Amino acid sequence: MNDALLYLHLALAIVISGLLLASRVRQWRWLSMAAALLLLLTGAHNFATRMQAPPPGWHALAGIKVLIGLHALAMVFLLARGGTEEKEKRWRKGALISAGITLGMGLYLSNIMR
Ligand code: HEM
């Protein structure tokens, strides 16, 4: 079950990154918001289950990952709501950078650190 939710988290992370890369968050608003919400819920579940017996340094890195991930999700919600062209450009850039860092950190935490 825990592994299934970790894979779901990974799949959702890829969906969100794809929507951001293709600049389709606004057009696929409901999909984007549903994916962001599920990413948050599966992430919170992963956090609660994986914080038991973590490798040394896990808490510090996982905490930073969660904060950057939350930034990416906040930008996705703003993009789904929509704004001026200039703001949307800025939000997309911020979301792409944060999602990329979070993706890398998540894969490191799950597959290399433990
Ligand atoms: C755009 C946002 C996010 C992206 C791109 C992302 C990406 C990832 C990826 C790729 C993994 C590794 C999955 C695997 O190896 O199968 C992961 C793991 C994880 N994520 Fe996220 N994530 C995001 C948001 C969040 C949020 C909001 C939380 C917490 C509320 C969270 C908590 C976690 C935890 C605890 C793990 C497991 C770490 C471990 O195994 O030690 N993530 N994430």
Backbone and ligand atoms as CSV (ligand in chain L), in Angstrom:
chain,resi,resn,atom,element,x,y,z
A,1,MET,N,N,0.844,-1.214,0.000
A,1,MET,CA,C,0.000,0.000,0.000
A,1,MET,C,C,0.876,1.260,0.000
A,2,ASN,N,N,1.879,1.248,0.925
A,2,ASN,CA,C,2.768,2.408,0.989
A,2,ASN,C,C,3.527,2.599,-0.308
A,3,ASP,N,N,3.994,1.454,-0.889
A,3,ASP,CA,C,4.736,1.542,-2.146
A,3,ASP,C,C,3.828,2.022,-3.258
A,4,ALA,N,N,2.584,1.540,-3.266
A,4,ALA,CA,C,1.628,1.946,-4.310
A,4,ALA,C,C,1.420,3.456,-4.249
A,5,LEU,N,N,1.306,3.993,-3.037
A,5,LEU,CA,C,1.075,5.441,-2.910
A,5,LEU,C,C,2.314,6.240,-3.298
A,6,LEU,N,N,3.504,5.647,-3.076
A,6,LEU,CA,C,4.736,6.320,-3.493
A,6,LEU,C,C,4.787,6.381,-5.029
A,7,TYR,N,N,4.372,5.268,-5.684
A,7,TYR,CA,C,4.365,5.254,-7.156
A,7,TYR,C,C,3.296,6.207,-7.700
A,8,LEU,N,N,2.155,6.261,-6.996
A,8,LEU,CA,C,1.104,7.201,-7.423
A,8,LEU,C,C,1.642,8.627,-7.332
A,9,HIS,N,N,2.386,8.908,-6.235
A,9,HIS,CA,C,2.991,10.223,-6.035
A,9,HIS,C,C,3.933,10.546,-7.206
A,10,LEU,N,N,4.729,9.543,-7.601
A,10,LEU,CA,C,5.659,9.728,-8.728
A,10,LEU,C,C,4.890,10.003,-10.020
A,11,ALA,N,N,3.827,9.212,-10.267
A,11,ALA,CA,C,3.040,9.397,-11.496
A,11,ALA,C,C,2.419,10.790,-11.528
A,12,LEU,N,N,1.894,11.242,-10.382
A,12,LEU,CA,C,1.271,12.573,-10.321
A,12,LEU,C,C,2.313,13.668,-10.536
A,13,ALA,N,N,3.524,13.439,-9.990
A,13,ALA,CA,C,4.608,14.418,-10.163
A,13,ALA,C,C,4.945,14.550,-11.650
A,14,ILE,N,N,4.908,13.418,-12.380
A,14,ILE,CA,C,5.209,13.461,-13.817
A,14,ILE,C,C,4.083,14.170,-14.574
A,15,VAL,N,N,2.828,13.893,-14.180
A,15,VAL,CA,C,1.680,14.560,-14.839
A,15,VAL,C,C,1.783,16.088,-14.667
A,16,ILE,N,N,2.030,16.514,-13.431
A,16,ILE,CA,C,2.121,17.960,-13.155
A,16,ILE,C,C,3.279,18.581,-13.955
A,17,SER,N,N,4.430,17.898,-13.970
A,17,SER,CA,C,5.580,18.440,-14.706
A,17,SER,C,C,5.258,18.536,-16.195
A,18,GLY,N,N,4.551,17.514,-16.726
A,18,GLY,CA,C,4.175,17.528,-18.141
A,18,GLY,C,C,3.243,18.690,-18.463
A,19,LEU,N,N,2.263,18.897,-17.603
A,19,LEU,CA,C,1.314,20.000,-17.833
A,19,LEU,C,C,2.038,21.352,-17.801
A,20,LEU,N,N,2.998,21.473,-16.877
A,20,LEU,CA,C,3.758,22.728,-16.783
A,20,LEU,C,C,4.633,22.923,-18.018
A,21,LEU,N,N,5.318,21.847,-18.421
A,21,LEU,CA,C,6.214,21.944,-19.587
A,21,LEU,C,C,5.442,22.312,-20.848
A,22,ALA,N,N,4.234,21.741,-20.989
A,22,ALA,CA,C,3.438,21.981,-22.194
A,22,ALA,C,C,2.593,23.264,-22.074
A,23,SER,N,N,2.738,23.994,-20.965
A,23,SER,CA,C,1.929,25.205,-20.705
A,23,SER,C,C,0.435,24.914,-20.844
A,24,ARG,N,N,-0.032,23.833,-20.232
A,24,ARG,CA,C,-1.433,23.441,-20.380
A,24,ARG,C,C,-2.208,23.451,-19.052
A,25,VAL,N,N,-1.640,24.077,-18.010
A,25,VAL,CA,C,-2.307,24.043,-16.703
A,25,VAL,C,C,-3.667,24.723,-16.782
A,26,ARG,N,N,-3.731,25.862,-17.468
A,26,ARG,CA,C,-4.990,26.617,-17.564
A,26,ARG,C,C,-6.045,25.844,-18.351
A,27,GLN,N,N,-5.651,25.251,-19.474
A,27,GLN,CA,C,-6.619,24.505,-20.306
A,27,GLN,C,C,-7.106,23.245,-19.591
A,28,TRP,N,N,-6.199,22.586,-18.867
A,28,TRP,CA,C,-6.547,21.352,-18.165
A,28,TRP,C,C,-6.656,21.654,-16.671
A,29,ARG,N,N,-7.420,22.702,-16.372
A,29,ARG,CA,C,-7.481,23.236,-15.006
A,29,ARG,C,C,-7.886,22.175,-13.979
A,30,TRP,N,N,-8.947,21.396,-14.286
A,30,TRP,CA,C,-9.462,20.455,-13.286
A,30,TRP,C,C,-8.496,19.300,-13.078
A,31,LEU,N,N,-7.888,18.847,-14.174
A,31,LEU,CA,C,-6.891,17.788,-14.056
A,31,LEU,C,C,-5.702,18.287,-13.220
A,32,SER,N,N,-5.272,19.519,-13.513
A,32,SER,CA,C,-4.121,20.082,-12.794
A,32,SER,C,C,-4.410,20.210,-11.302
A,33,MET,N,N,-5.615,20.708,-10.973
A,33,MET,CA,C,-5.924,20.916,-9.557
A,33,MET,C,C,-6.112,19.586,-8.841
A,34,ALA,N,N,-6.727,18.614,-9.534
A,34,ALA,CA,C,-6.911,17.296,-8.916
A,34,ALA,C,C,-5.550,16.644,-8.685
A,35,ALA,N,N,-4.655,16.743,-9.688
A,35,ALA,CA,C,-3.322,16.142,-9.545
A,35,ALA,C,C,-2.554,16.822,-8.408
A,36,ALA,N,N,-2.669,18.158,-8.308
A,36,ALA,CA,C,-1.950,18.884,-7.256
A,36,ALA,C,C,-2.465,18.481,-5.873
A,37,LEU,N,N,-3.780,18.354,-5.755
A,37,LEU,CA,C,-4.368,17.986,-4.464
A,37,LEU,C,C,-3.957,16.564,-4.064
A,38,LEU,N,N,-3.993,15.643,-5.037
A,38,LEU,CA,C,-3.595,14.254,-4.749
A,38,LEU,C,C,-2.102,14.156,-4.438
A,39,LEU,N,N,-1.310,15.000,-5.101
A,39,LEU,CA,C,0.131,15.031,-4.830
A,39,LEU,C,C,0.372,15.451,-3.377
A,40,LEU,N,N,-0.422,16.419,-2.931
A,40,LEU,CA,C,-0.313,16.899,-1.548
A,40,LEU,C,C,-0.715,15.792,-0.563
A,41,LEU,N,N,-1.825,15.099,-0.861
A,41,LEU,CA,C,-2.312,14.060,0.053
A,41,LEU,C,C,-1.365,12.851,0.090
A,42,THR,N,N,-0.916,12.395,-1.108
A,42,THR,CA,C,-0.003,11.249,-1.117
A,42,THR,C,C,1.331,11.646,-0.484
A,43,GLY,N,N,1.750,12.901,-0.698
A,43,GLY,CA,C,3.004,13.387,-0.108
A,43,GLY,C,C,2.916,13.390,1.412
A,44,ALA,N,N,1.777,13.863,1.947
A,44,ALA,CA,C,1.602,13.905,3.403
A,44,ALA,C,C,1.611,12.477,3.958
A,45,HIS,N,N,0.970,11.555,3.223
A,45,HIS,CA,C,0.962,10.151,3.657
A,45,HIS,C,C,2.378,9.563,3.632
A,46,ASN,N,N,3.109,9.821,2.527
A,46,ASN,CA,C,4.490,9.332,2.441
A,46,ASN,C,C,5.315,9.874,3.600
A,47,PHE,N,N,5.107,11.140,3.904
A,47,PHE,CA,C,5.881,11.776,4.966
A,47,PHE,C,C,5.606,11.079,6.300
A,48,ALA,N,N,4.319,10.869,6.588
A,48,ALA,CA,C,3.934,10.269,7.866
A,48,ALA,C,C,4.463,8.838,7.991
A,49,THR,N,N,4.467,8.072,6.884
A,49,THR,CA,C,4.898,6.680,6.993
A,49,THR,C,C,6.421,6.561,6.916
A,50,ARG,N,N,7.063,7.401,6.111
A,50,ARG,CA,C,8.504,7.231,5.876
A,50,ARG,C,C,9.358,7.913,6.935
A,51,MET,N,N,8.742,8.733,7.789
A,51,MET,CA,C,9.541,9.392,8.830
A,51,MET,C,C,9.868,8.416,9.963
A,52,GLN,N,N,9.235,7.229,9.923
A,52,GLN,CA,C,9.568,6.232,10.934
A,52,GLN,C,C,10.832,5.508,10.496
A,53,ALA,N,N,11.841,5.498,11.370
A,53,ALA,CA,C,13.146,4.883,11.083
A,53,ALA,C,C,13.766,5.412,9.791
A,54,PRO,N,N,13.934,6.727,9.670
A,54,PRO,CA,C,14.537,7.277,8.451
A,54,PRO,C,C,16.062,7.210,8.517
A,55,PRO,N,N,16.751,7.272,7.367
A,55,PRO,CA,C,18.214,7.332,7.407
A,55,PRO,C,C,18.667,8.679,7.987
A,56,PRO,N,N,19.920,8.785,8.474
A,56,PRO,CA,C,20.382,10.057,9.063
A,56,PRO,C,C,20.288,11.191,8.047
A,57,GLY,N,N,19.824,12.344,8.497
A,57,GLY,CA,C,19.736,13.511,7.611
A,57,GLY,C,C,18.452,13.539,6.785
A,58,TRP,N,N,17.610,12.500,6.910
A,58,TRP,CA,C,16.396,12.426,6.095
A,58,TRP,C,C,15.450,13.582,6.392
A,59,HIS,N,N,15.263,13.853,7.709
A,59,HIS,CA,C,14.287,14.878,8.096
A,59,HIS,C,C,14.612,16.239,7.493
A,60,ALA,N,N,15.899,16.607,7.557
A,60,ALA,CA,C,16.302,17.921,7.046
A,60,ALA,C,C,16.024,18.018,5.549
A,61,LEU,N,N,16.465,16.999,4.810
A,61,LEU,CA,C,16.289,17.041,3.338
A,61,LEU,C,C,14.816,16.926,2.955
A,62,ALA,N,N,14.081,16.017,3.642
A,62,ALA,CA,C,12.667,15.833,3.318
A,62,ALA,C,C,11.895,17.123,3.622
A,63,GLY,N,N,12.274,17.807,4.709
A,63,GLY,CA,C,11.602,19.067,5.061
A,63,GLY,C,C,11.792,20.110,3.972
A,64,ILE,N,N,13.023,20.207,3.454
A,64,ILE,CA,C,13.299,21.181,2.385
A,64,ILE,C,C,12.512,20.787,1.131
A,65,LYS,N,N,12.507,19.469,0.818
A,65,LYS,CA,C,11.769,18.992,-0.359
A,65,LYS,C,C,10.286,19.355,-0.272
A,66,VAL,N,N,9.698,19.137,0.908
A,66,VAL,CA,C,8.267,19.411,1.071
A,66,VAL,C,C,7.983,20.904,0.836
A,67,LEU,N,N,8.842,21.765,1.397
A,67,LEU,CA,C,8.600,23.209,1.233
A,67,LEU,C,C,8.705,23.631,-0.234
A,68,ILE,N,N,9.715,23.110,-0.940
A,68,ILE,CA,C,9.845,23.471,-2.364
A,68,ILE,C,C,8.677,22.874,-3.160
A,69,GLY,N,N,8.258,21.636,-2.768
A,69,GLY,CA,C,7.102,21.012,-3.431
A,69,GLY,C,C,5.849,21.839,-3.229
A,70,LEU,N,N,5.661,22.349,-2.009
A,70,LEU,CA,C,4.472,23.171,-1.743
A,70,LEU,C,C,4.501,24.455,-2.582
A,71,HIS,N,N,5.709,25.007,-2.783
A,71,HIS,CA,C,5.815,26.197,-3.637
A,71,HIS,C,C,5.358,25.864,-5.062
A,72,ALA,N,N,5.823,24.701,-5.566
A,72,ALA,CA,C,5.424,24.303,-6.930
A,72,ALA,C,C,3.907,24.165,-7.013
A,73,LEU,N,N,3.307,23.546,-5.989
A,73,LEU,CA,C,1.851,23.330,-6.032
A,73,LEU,C,C,1.092,24.652,-5.936
A,74,ALA,N,N,1.596,25.585,-5.122
A,74,ALA,CA,C,0.942,26.901,-5.014
A,74,ALA,C,C,0.950,27.597,-6.384
A,75,MET,N,N,2.072,27.480,-7.104
A,75,MET,CA,C,2.168,28.106,-8.433
A,75,MET,C,C,1.187,27.448,-9.414
A,76,VAL,N,N,1.010,26.108,-9.274
A,76,VAL,CA,C,0.063,25.406,-10.162
A,76,VAL,C,C,-1.358,25.923,-9.899
A,77,PHE,N,N,-1.727,26.105,-8.620
A,77,PHE,CA,C,-3.068,26.623,-8.315
A,77,PHE,C,C,-3.242,28.035,-8.874
A,78,LEU,N,N,-2.206,28.872,-8.762
A,78,LEU,CA,C,-2.304,30.228,-9.312
A,78,LEU,C,C,-2.469,30.172,-10.826
A,79,LEU,N,N,-1.696,29.295,-11.481
A,79,LEU,CA,C,-1.796,29.157,-12.938
A,79,LEU,C,C,-3.187,28.668,-13.350
A,80,ALA,N,N,-3.762,27.756,-12.550
A,80,ALA,CA,C,-5.094,27.222,-12.868
A,80,ALA,C,C,-6.134,28.339,-12.748
A,81,ARG,N,N,-5.943,29.241,-11.800
A,81,ARG,CA,C,-6.864,30.378,-11.641
A,81,ARG,C,C,-6.669,31.392,-12.763
A,82,GLY,N,N,-5.401,31.585,-13.145
A,82,GLY,CA,C,-5.092,32.492,-14.246
A,82,GLY,C,C,-4.772,33.895,-13.772
A,83,GLY,N,N,-3.933,34.587,-14.545
A,83,GLY,CA,C,-3.553,35.965,-14.216
A,83,GLY,C,C,-3.134,36.669,-15.487
A,84,THR,N,N,-2.424,37.795,-15.348
A,84,THR,CA,C,-1.950,38.489,-16.541
A,84,THR,C,C,-0.859,37.644,-17.203
A,85,GLU,N,N,-0.581,37.938,-18.461
A,85,GLU,CA,C,0.404,37.140,-19.212
A,85,GLU,C,C,1.756,37.155,-18.508
A,86,GLU,N,N,2.126,38.342,-18.005
A,86,GLU,CA,C,3.431,38.487,-17.352
A,86,GLU,C,C,3.501,37.635,-16.074
A,87,LYS,N,N,2.421,37.679,-15.295
A,87,LYS,CA,C,2.400,36.889,-14.047
A,87,LYS,C,C,2.434,35.401,-14.353
A,88,GLU,N,N,1.661,34.991,-15.344
A,88,GLU,CA,C,1.616,33.558,-15.670
A,88,GLU,C,C,2.982,33.044,-16.099
A,89,LYS,N,N,3.726,33.877,-16.835
A,89,LYS,CA,C,5.086,33.493,-17.260
A,89,LYS,C,C,5.956,33.254,-16.035
A,90,ARG,N,N,5.849,34.191,-15.074
A,90,ARG,CA,C,6.667,34.108,-13.862
A,90,ARG,C,C,6.284,32.882,-13.028
A,91,TRP,N,N,4.974,32.659,-12.876
A,91,TRP,CA,C,4.497,31.521,-12.076
A,91,TRP,C,C,4.958,30.210,-12.708
A,92,ARG,N,N,4.866,30.119,-14.045
A,92,ARG,CA,C,5.237,28.876,-14.729
A,92,ARG,C,C,6.728,28.594,-14.533
A,93,LYS,N,N,7.528,29.670,-14.658
A,93,LYS,CA,C,8.975,29.497,-14.486
A,93,LYS,C,C,9.281,29.025,-13.063
A,94,GLY,N,N,8.647,29.670,-12.076
A,94,GLY,CA,C,8.862,29.288,-10.676
A,94,GLY,C,C,8.429,27.851,-10.427
A,95,ALA,N,N,7.275,27.490,-10.985
A,95,ALA,CA,C,6.743,26.140,-10.775
A,95,ALA,C,C,7.660,25.100,-11.409
A,96,LEU,N,N,8.150,25.392,-12.612
A,96,LEU,CA,C,9.023,24.438,-13.305
A,96,LEU,C,C,10.319,24.223,-12.531
A,97,ILE,N,N,10.902,25.313,-12.039
A,97,ILE,CA,C,12.152,25.188,-11.277
A,97,ILE,C,C,11.899,24.392,-9.996
A,98,SER,N,N,10.844,24.764,-9.254
A,98,SER,CA,C,10.562,24.078,-7.989
A,98,SER,C,C,10.189,22.615,-8.215
A,99,ALA,N,N,9.378,22.345,-9.251
A,99,ALA,CA,C,8.974,20.948,-9.513
A,99,ALA,C,C,10.194,20.120,-9.891
A,100,GLY,N,N,11.096,20.702,-10.683
A,100,GLY,CA,C,12.312,19.976,-11.089
A,100,GLY,C,C,13.170,19.633,-9.883
A,101,ILE,N,N,13.385,20.624,-8.998
A,101,ILE,CA,C,14.205,20.378,-7.801
A,101,ILE,C,C,13.527,19.318,-6.920
A,102,THR,N,N,12.201,19.462,-6.735
A,102,THR,CA,C,11.466,18.523,-5.873
A,102,THR,C,C,11.533,17.103,-6.422
A,103,LEU,N,N,11.394,16.997,-7.745
A,103,LEU,CA,C,11.456,15.678,-8.384
A,103,LEU,C,C,12.807,15.015,-8.107
A,104,GLY,N,N,13.864,15.783,-8.316
A,104,GLY,CA,C,15.211,15.248,-8.088
A,104,GLY,C,C,15.409,14.861,-6.636
A,105,MET,N,N,14.967,15.743,-5.717
A,105,MET,CA,C,15.155,15.449,-4.290
A,105,MET,C,C,14.335,14.236,-3.872
A,106,GLY,N,N,13.102,14.131,-4.389
A,106,GLY,CA,C,12.230,12.999,-4.043
A,106,GLY,C,C,12.853,11.690,-4.490
A,107,LEU,N,N,13.353,11.668,-5.729
A,107,LEU,CA,C,13.962,10.434,-6.245
A,107,LEU,C,C,15.202,10.075,-5.435
A,108,TYR,N,N,15.979,11.102,-5.046
A,108,TYR,CA,C,17.177,10.858,-4.237
A,108,TYR,C,C,16.786,10.274,-2.871
A,109,LEU,N,N,15.803,10.930,-2.218
A,109,LEU,CA,C,15.392,10.482,-0.877
A,109,LEU,C,C,14.875,9.042,-0.895
A,110,SER,N,N,14.077,8.729,-1.933
A,110,SER,CA,C,13.444,7.402,-1.959
A,110,SER,C,C,14.367,6.302,-2.431
A,111,ASN,N,N,15.222,6.619,-3.394
A,111,ASN,CA,C,15.943,5.540,-4.076
A,111,ASN,C,C,17.435,5.488,-3.806
A,112,ILE,N,N,18.039,6.593,-3.384
A,112,ILE,CA,C,19.490,6.588,-3.169
A,112,ILE,C,C,19.804,6.676,-1.685
A,113,MET,N,N,19.067,7.536,-0.973
A,113,MET,CA,C,19.392,7.756,0.432
A,113,MET,C,C,19.024,6.549,1.296
A,114,ARG,N,N,17.931,5.821,0.892
A,114,ARG,CA,C,17.572,4.679,1.762
A,114,ARG,C,C,17.765,3.343,1.041
L,1,HEM,C1,C,5.368,19.347,-7.344
L,1,HEM,C2,C,5.417,18.755,-6.182
L,1,HEM,C3,C,6.119,17.445,-5.899
L,1,HEM,C4,C,6.928,16.680,-6.717
L,1,HEM,C5,C,7.366,16.971,-8.164
L,1,HEM,C6,C,7.331,15.517,-5.948
L,1,HEM,C7,C,8.131,14.473,-6.416
L,1,HEM,C8,C,8.477,13.337,-5.715
L,1,HEM,C9,C,9.172,12.189,-6.257
L,1,HEM,C10,C,9.606,12.025,-7.713
L,1,HEM,C11,C,9.342,11.302,-5.243
L,1,HEM,C12,C,10.023,9.926,-5.354
L,1,HEM,C13,C,8.979,8.896,-5.724
L,1,HEM,C14,C,9.538,7.516,-6.003
L,1,HEM,O1,O,10.747,7.277,-5.863
L,1,HEM,O2,O,8.742,6.626,-6.419
L,1,HEM,C15,C,8.781,11.869,-4.036
L,1,HEM,C16,C,8.794,11.293,-2.782
L,1,HEM,C17,C,8.272,11.887,-1.647
L,1,HEM,N1,N,7.534,13.058,-1.585
L,1,HEM,FE1,FE,7.118,14.282,-3.120
L,1,HEM,N2,N,6.786,15.597,-4.689
L,1,HEM,C18,C,6.028,16.770,-4.621
L,1,HEM,C19,C,5.315,17.233,-3.542
L,1,HEM,C20,C,5.356,16.697,-2.274
L,1,HEM,C21,C,4.660,17.218,-1.129
L,1,HEM,C22,C,3.750,18.451,-1.157
L,1,HEM,C23,C,4.989,16.404,-0.068
L,1,HEM,C24,C,4.567,16.487,1.382
L,1,HEM,C25,C,3.469,17.056,1.827
L,1,HEM,C26,C,5.875,15.372,-0.545
L,1,HEM,C27,C,6.444,14.362,0.222
L,1,HEM,C28,C,7.199,13.310,-0.259
L,1,HEM,C29,C,7.757,12.260,0.577
L,1,HEM,C30,C,7.671,12.166,2.094
L,1,HEM,C31,C,8.431,11.364,-0.286
L,1,HEM,C32,C,9.177,10.078,0.120
L,1,HEM,C33,C,10.614,10.374,0.504
L,1,HEM,C34,C,11.309,9.086,0.912
L,1,HEM,O3,O,11.047,8.025,0.332
L,1,HEM,O4,O,12.164,9.130,1.817
L,1,HEM,N3,N,6.078,15.575,-1.895
L,1,HEM,N4,N,8.240,13.103,-4.362
